[in-house]
Amino acid sequence: MNKNFDKMIEEFLSSKDENELNKKIEELEKIYDFDAYEKELDLEEKANKLLDKAENAKSKEEAIKYAKKAYKICQSCFEAVLFLSELELDNKKKMKILNKGLAKEKERITKEGYFEKENIGNFYTIFETRQYIMGLFAKLDCLIINNKMKEAISIAQEIIYLNNNDNMGARFYLIAIYSYLNDLDNVLQIYKKYNENRIDMLFPLFLIYYKLKNYKEANKYLKKINKYNKYFIEFFKGTIVPEKDIEFGSYITGSSSEIIMYFYKFGFLLKDVEGIKDYILNQKN
């Protein structure tokens, strides 16, 4: 929906005088093409139906066909781009889909007024811009898989800028990447800013101090991790068992599913870190 049109409707609805209402109706008819608006709604409805068919398709090929058609007839159906990127297993091709889609989506929502100052910081709470944030997150994952960490930092920062509440957790990606890059100053800056004692913040702190051979500080955060979630040690023992009733992608705070999901997302942190498993298992916490 066009942001400027929304404002006009709000002004129209706030009118109480009948003469004023009629006058505003005339103004709306002059500056806005209602036939085009109805056509847009019709295309959105058709695109959503095609996307439903894609999600329930019997084959990958059929799903791709319906999703592409949905996006072709309605450029505001960015869910189709996200759907297509999820189907693509080749990370380079996935990135190409996302880059092209995000560029078009940014152009579209900019024209519709969503990049105005009043909306910056609230993108996830605005229905029309939520999918853009989700697209940036998908791109963030792709960049990490490709080990393009500096680009990933830029995208994570953009997500937080557009969505101050950060309810999707871009800050956890940032602190993980900075820890991976041995950037202690930025790791500490994020930790102090958000002041959250959870695995997403504590493990990057433990890890960077371990890599810097500052074992006193490393042990301090390792103790906090074990106190926060008793299943952390079981992960490194190889005895951790996922909860049966928790769907993949979901977790309960303090449970084994939380630890499993953390290392599924941030497993790159353990890459090429010598001796960390033995160190964790040999500490008395």
C-alpha positions, 0 to 999 in steps of 0.5 A: 500500500502506498504510504502517501495514499494512507496519509490522504485516507487518514485525513479524509477519515478525520473530516467531520463536516459533510462539505469538507468530506465532499471536498476531500473526496473530489481532491482524492479523485483528482490526485489518485487513480482509484481504478489503478488502485483497484487493479493493484489490489486485484493483482496482489490477490492473484499473486497471493493465490499463486504463492499459495499454490507454490507453497503447496506444490508437489514438486520444486519445479512447480513451486518455482513456476508459481512463485515466479509468476506471482512476482511477475504479475505483482512486484509488491509480492516480495514474499515470492522472492524470499520463497524462491531464495529458500528453494535455491540450494546454490548459495551464489544463485541464492545471493543473486536472487536476493540482490536483484529482489532487494534492489527492486523492493527498495526502489518500490518502497522508497517511491511509496514513501516508506524510507521517510524519516518517520519510518526509519527504525520501525521497518519490521512493525510496518507490514509493507516493509517487514518483508524487506527486513526478512530479505536483508536477513536472508542476505546476511546468512548468505554472506556469512556462508560465503565468509564475506564477513565485512559485507555481513557487518554492513547488512547487520548494521543496516537491519538495526538502523531500519529496525531499532527494536532488532526483534530478529536479532541482528545484534547477535550476528554482529557480535558473533562476526566481530568475535570471529574477526578478533575485534575485541573493541566492537565485541565489548561495545555491543555487549555493553550496549545491549547488556544481555547475558544469554548464549548469543552474547556470552559465547562470542565474549568467551571465544574471543578471550580464549583466542586472545589467550586471556583465560581469566576473562574467558573462564569468567564468561564460560562460567556465565554460559554454564550457569545460563544453560546447563546443556551447553556442556552437553553439546561439547560432550556430544550427549545433548538431546533435542526436545521432541516437541520443538520444531526445527528453527524454534527453541526454548530459552535455557533448553537444549534446543537453544544451544543446538539452534545457536551453533546451527546459526553460528557454527562458523565461530568454531571453525579453525579454533584449536583446542576449544572443545578440550578446554571447555570440557576441562574447566571446573565450572 
